[in-house]
Structures are given as structure tokens and as C-alpha cells.
Amino acid sequence: MILNDKPHILVVMEYEIFVTIAVILVGLAFGSFATAIIYRIPRGLGFVSGRSKCPKCSHPLEFTDLFPVFSWVFSFGKCRHCKSKIPLTYPAIETSVALAFFVIFMRYGIDELSILMMILTFVLVVLVAIDFEHYIIPDSINIFIVILGAAYLFLIEADVERFFVAPILSSGIGLFLRWLMSVWKNQEALGLGDIKFLAASGLFLEIDVIMTFFFIAGMLGIVTYFLWKVMGKGEKFPFGPALAFSLFICLIFPEVHYFWQEGIKTVILRHL
């Protein structure tokens, strides 16, 4: 079959390459926006009001300073005005969002659900960066995740109980762990921001996936704890990033749940 004087397979390949590049560029743009709101939210600044500035000299950024990753590379990682170093976290965040968008696209293509997952991932990256730096999960982020979660349930035409059961169960487990740690070690294991995030995350999770979600988050939390110790940052460490990564894994790589489920069955059968 010939289409536009080219074999059909070539037309399809060119289209897929074009869409892939577009997804990566959109991811980089969202990543750049993420770096802006990561700076603004904890400081009580508006999301879109005012021009972005150098955090050192407060000089407004020009158009050429706003190209994700490329501006950082071409300026050799320094502000063009005061020559102070621009942290590597800026291009790292931009690249992370673009990579996540690419992974979601490669796994699920482009439709309403995959676009919603991309937006959720963008929000999760913002959450991770803010919690790492400030040890908080702002209410505005949790509210936005709830809105996305409600949209997700409408898109998959979920039963009404999905809006309540999993969020109550996941946040209830979080409250129990918070209470248990306060009794056992007289310290907080989860902040209230984490509990609110657990409730919001429940909108995206099937009930039987919740234990997998907590297991992955626990493993990632242990890794974060030891990294915090190695870096000399003390006993207190942010648990929100572990929860966010776990939610991303459970949603984008659902087969992880089935591997975990089969592993548990194998262990049980061996001891019967």
C-alpha cells in the first residue's frame, strides 16, 4: 500500500517519531514549569504571577534563559548576570519530567488517561522536590491530586464506592502507622501532609493494590532513611518522595503488584 508516495510503514514511523519528540518537548516544558512552582509554593508566591528571577541576584530571567535544560547547558550552569551557580537540580527536574512523560507515552500511547497520568506525574515531581527540601507536602498539591483522582475515576467509570473505600483505607493505615510509631518510639512516622497524600492516592488505587503500594513505599523509605544518615542530615527524613514514587510505580507498572502477589503466595505455600 502506498500513502503520500511513501510505504505505509514509513508514514507510521515518521508519525511516531514526531509524536515522541513532541511528548519529550512537552515534558521538558512541564519540567521547567515544575522548577518555577517548586520555588514559589513553599514561599507563598503565586503560581504564574510575576516573572521568574535568579534566586541569587533577583534579575528577571530573559526568554533565552527559559529553555529547559538547554539554557542551563549553554550558560555553563551559571546565571548570565551574577555568574552564581545554578543548581543541577533544575535541569535534573526538567529531565525527570520529560523522561516520565516519555515512559508513559511508550507504555500507553496518547489518550485521556495517559495525559492525566502525565499531569499527575508532573505534580508528583513537584511534591518530591518540595518535600526533600522543606519537609512538607503543601495542601495545594494534595488538593490537586484529589481533583486528578476524581477525574481518573470518572474516566475509568469506577463505581461510587471507589471514591471512598480506598482513600479511607489507605489514610487509615497511615494514621495507624503514625500512632504506632508515636507509641513505640515516641516520634512521628508520618506527617499530616503524608496522611492527606495517602487519602488522595487512594483514588488511584484498587483496594488489593494498597498493600503493594505501602510495601514499595516502605522499601523506598528505608533507602531514603539510610541516604539521609549517610549525608549527615539527621534522623528526620521526608517520607513523601517514597509515597510519590510508589504511586507512580503502581500506576505505570501495574505488573509489579502481580509479581508481589505471586511472591507472597509462593512464600505462604512453602511454609504450609
VEXDORO-155267 format. One record per residue (C-alpha): residue number from 1; residue in one letter; x, y, z. Coordinates in steps of 0.25 Angstrom, whole numbers, plus 2048, in hexadecimal, padded with zeros to 3 digits. Example, Ala and Ser with C-alpha at 12.3 -4.5 7.8 and 13.67 -1.06 7.14 Angstrom:
VEXDORO-155267
SITE  marse  zator  east  north   up
SITE      1      A   831    7EE  81F
SITE      2      S   837    7FC  81D
//
This chain:
VEXDORO-155267
SITE  marse  zator  east  north   up
SITE      1      M   800    800  800
SITE      2      I   805    80E  7FC
SITE      3      L   801    81A  804
SITE      4      N   807    828  800
SITE      5      D   811    821  7F7
SITE      6      K   817    81A  803
SITE      7      P   815    80C  809
SITE      8      H   80A    80C  814
SITE      9      I   814    807  81E
SITE     10      L   81D    813  81C
SITE     11      V   812    81D  81D
SITE     12      V   80E    816  82B
SITE     13      M   81D    816  82F
SITE     14      E   81E    825  82C
SITE     15      Y   811    828  833
SITE     16      E   816    820  840
SITE     17      I   824    827  840
SITE     18      F   81D    835  83E
SITE     19      V   813    832  84A
SITE     20      T   81F    82C  852
SITE     21      I   827    839  851
SITE     22      A   81A    841  854
SITE     23      V   818    83A  860
SITE     24      I   826    83C  865
SITE     25      L   826    84A  862
SITE     26      V   819    84C  869
SITE     27      G   81F    844  875
SITE     28      L   82B    84E  875
SITE     29      A   821    85A  875
SITE     30      F   819    854  881
SITE     31      G   827    851  888
SITE     32      S   82B    860  886
SITE     33      F   81D    864  88C
SITE     34      A   81F    85A  897
SITE     35      T   82C    861  89B
SITE     36      A   825    86E  89C
SITE     37      I   81A    869  8A5
SITE     38      I   823    861  8AD
SITE     39      Y   82A    86E  8B1
SITE     40      R   81D    876  8B2
SITE     41      I   813    86D  8BA
SITE     42      P   81B    86C  8C7
SITE     43      R   81E    87B  8C7
SITE     44      G   80F    87E  8C5
SITE     45      L   811    884  8B7
SITE     46      G   807    884  8AC
SITE     47      F   808    878  8A2
SITE     48      V   808    881  896
SITE     49      S   809    890  89B
SITE     50      G   816    897  899
SITE     51      R   822    893  890
SITE     52      S   82C    889  895
SITE     53      K   838    88E  89B
SITE     54      C   846    88A  89E
SITE     55      P   845    885  8AD
SITE     56      K   853    88C  8B0
SITE     57      C   853    899  8A9
SITE     58      S   843    89A  8A6
SITE     59      H   846    89E  898
SITE     60      P   83A    89B  88F
SITE     61      L   83C    88F  886
SITE     62      E   83C    892  877
SITE     63      F   835    88A  86D
SITE     64      T   843    883  869
SITE     65      D   844    87F  878
SITE     66      L   837    877  878
SITE     67      F   83A    86C  86E
SITE     68      P   83A    85F  877
SITE     69      V   848    858  878
SITE     70      F   84E    85F  86C
SITE     71      S   84F    86D  873
SITE     72      W   856    867  87F
SITE     73      V   860    860  876
SITE     74      F   862    86C  86D
SITE     75      S   865    875  879
SITE     76      F   86E    86A  87F
SITE     77      G   865    869  88B
SITE     78      K   867    878  88F
SITE     79      C   85E    884  890
SITE     80      R   861    88D  884
SITE     81      H   861    899  88D
SITE     82      C   867    896  89A
SITE     83      K   86E    889  896
SITE     84      S   86A    882  8A2
SITE     85      K   868    873  8A0
SITE     86      I   85A    86E  89C
SITE     87      P   858    861  8A4
SITE     88      L   858    854  89C
SITE     89      T   84A    851  8A2
SITE     90      Y   844    85A  897
SITE     91      P   848    852  88B
SITE     92      A   846    845  893
SITE     93      I   838    848  896
SITE     94      E   835    84D  887
SITE     95      T   83B    840  882
SITE     96      S   834    837  88C
SITE     97      V   826    83C  888
SITE     98      A   82A    83B  879
SITE     99      L   82F    82C  87C
SITE    100      A   822    829  884
SITE    101      F   819    82E  878
SITE    102      F   821    826  86E
SITE    103      V   820    819  877
SITE    104      I   810    81B  878
SITE    105      F   80F    81E  869
SITE    106      M   817    812  865
SITE    107      R   80F    809  86E
SITE    108      Y   801    80F  86C
SITE    109      G   801    818  860
SITE    110      I   7F9    825  860
SITE    111      D   7EB    825  865
SITE    112      E   7E3    82C  870
SITE    113      L   7E9    822  87B
SITE    114      S   7F7    823  877
SITE    115      I   7F6    832  876
SITE    116      L   7F0    832  884
SITE    117      M   7FC    829  889
SITE    118      M   806    833  883
SITE    119      I   7FF    83E  88B
SITE    120      L   7FF    836  897
SITE    121      T   80E    833  896
SITE    122      F   811    841  894
SITE    123      V   80A    844  8A1
SITE    124      L   812    839  8A8
SITE    125      V   81F    83E  8A3
SITE    126      V   81B    84C  8AA
SITE    127      L   817    844  8B6
SITE    128      V   824    83D  8B7
SITE    129      A   82D    849  8B5
SITE    130      I   826    851  8BF
SITE    131      D   825    846  8CA
SITE    132      F   834    843  8C8
SITE    133      E   838    852  8CA
SITE    134      H   82D    857  8D4
SITE    135      Y   828    84A  8DB
SITE    136      I   819    84E  8D7
SITE    137      I   80E    849  8CD
SITE    138      P   806    856  8CB
SITE    139      D   7F7    855  8CC
SITE    140      S   7F6    85B  8BE
SITE    141      I   7FD    84F  8B8
SITE    142      N   7F5    845  8BF
SITE    143      I   7E8    84C  8BB
SITE    144      F   7ED    84C  8AC
SITE    145      I   7F0    83D  8AD
SITE    146      V   7E1    83B  8B3
SITE    147      I   7DC    842  8A6
SITE    148      L   7E4    83A  89D
SITE    149      G   7E0    82D  8A5
SITE    150      A   7D1    831  8A3
SITE    151      A   7D3    833  894
SITE    152      Y   7DB    826  893
SITE    153      L   7CF    81E  89A
SITE    154      F   7C5    825  890
SITE    155      L   7CD    821  884
SITE    156      I   7CE    813  888
SITE    157      E   7BF    813  88C
SITE    158      A   7C2    80E  89A
SITE    159      D   7B7    80A  8A4
SITE    160      V   7B3    814  8AE
SITE    161      E   7BA    80D  8BA
SITE    162      R   7C8    80F  8B3
SITE    163      F   7C7    81D  8B7
SITE    164      F   7C6    81A  8C5
SITE    165      V   7CB    80C  8C9
SITE    166      A   7DA    80C  8C4
SITE    167      P   7DC    81A  8C9
SITE    168      I   7D7    817  8D7
SITE    169      L   7DE    80A  8D8
SITE    170      S   7EC    810  8D3
SITE    171      S   7EB    81C  8DC
SITE    172      G   7E6    813  8E8
SITE    173      I   7F2    80B  8E6
SITE    174      G   7FB    817  8E6
SITE    175      L   7F4    81C  8F3
SITE    176      F   7F6    80F  8FA
SITE    177      L   805    80F  8F6
SITE    178      R   806    81D  8FB
SITE    179      W   800    819  908
SITE    180      L   808    80C  909
SITE    181      M   815    814  908
SITE    182      S   811    81F  911
SITE    183      V   80F    814  91C
SITE    184      W   81B    80B  918
SITE    185      K   826    815  916
SITE    186      N   81F    822  91B
SITE    187      Q   821    828  90D
SITE    188      E   819    82B  901
SITE    189      A   81A    821  8F5
SITE    190      L   811    829  8EC
SITE    191      G   80D    838  8EC
SITE    192      L   7FF    83C  8E9
SITE    193      G   803    840  8DB
SITE    194      D   807    832  8D9
SITE    195      I   7F9    82D  8DE
SITE    196      K   7F2    836  8D5
SITE    197      F   7FA    831  8C9
SITE    198      L   7F6    823  8CD
SITE    199      A   7E8    827  8CC
SITE    200      A   7EA    82D  8BF
SITE    201      S   7F2    822  8BA
SITE    202      G   7E7    818  8BD
SITE    203      L   7DE    81E  8B2
SITE    204      F   7E8    818  8A8
SITE    205      L   7EA    80A  8AF
SITE    206      E   7E2    7FD  8AF
SITE    207      I   7E0    7F8  8BD
SITE    208      D   7E8    7EC  8BA
SITE    209      V   7F4    7F4  8B5
SITE    210      I   7F5    7FD  8C2
SITE    211      M   7FE    7F3  8CA
SITE    212      T   807    7F3  8BE
SITE    213      F   807    802  8BE
SITE    214      F   80B    802  8CD
SITE    215      F   815    7F7  8CB
SITE    216      I   81C    7FF  8C0
SITE    217      A   81B    80C  8C7
SITE    218      G   821    805  8D4
SITE    219      M   82D    800  8CC
SITE    220      L   830    80D  8C5
SITE    221      G   82E    814  8D3
SITE    222      I   839    80B  8D9
SITE    223      V   842    80F  8CD
SITE    224      T   83F    81D  8D0
SITE    225      Y   842    81C  8DE
SITE    226      F   850    816  8DC
SITE    227      L   853    820  8D2
SITE    228      W   84F    82B  8DB
SITE    229      K   858    825  8E6
SITE    230      V   864    824  8DC
SITE    231      M   862    832  8D8
SITE    232      G   862    836  8E7
SITE    233      K   854    83C  8E7
SITE    234      G   850    836  8F4
SITE    235      E   845    82C  8F7
SITE    236      K   839    834  8F2
SITE    237      F   837    832  8E3
SITE    238      P   82C    835  8D9
SITE    239      F   823    829  8D6
SITE    240      G   81A    830  8CB
SITE    241      P   824    82C  8C0
SITE    242      A   823    81D  8C3
SITE    243      L   814    81E  8C3
SITE    244      A   814    826  8B6
SITE    245      F   81E    81C  8AF
SITE    246      S   816    811  8B4
SITE    247      L   809    816  8AE
SITE    248      F   810    819  8A1
SITE    249      I   815    80B  8A0
SITE    250      C   807    804  8A4
SITE    251      L   800    80D  899
SITE    252      I   80A    80C  88E
SITE    253      F   810    7FE  890
SITE    254      P   804    7F6  896
SITE    255      E   80B    7E9  893
SITE    256      V   813    7EC  8A0
SITE    257      H   807    7E9  8A8
SITE    258      Y   805    7DB  8A2
SITE    259      F   813    7D8  8A4
SITE    260      W   812    7DC  8B2
SITE    261      Q   805    7D4  8B4
SITE    262      E   80B    7C7  8AE
SITE    263      G   817    7C9  8B7
SITE    264      I   80E    7C9  8C3
SITE    265      K   807    7BD  8BE
SITE    266      T   814    7B5  8BC
SITE    267      V   819    7B9  8CA
SITE    268      I   80C    7B4  8D0
SITE    269      L   80B    7A7  8C8
SITE    270      R   81A    7A4  8CC
SITE    271      H   816    7A5  8DB
SITE    272      L   809    79D  8DA
//
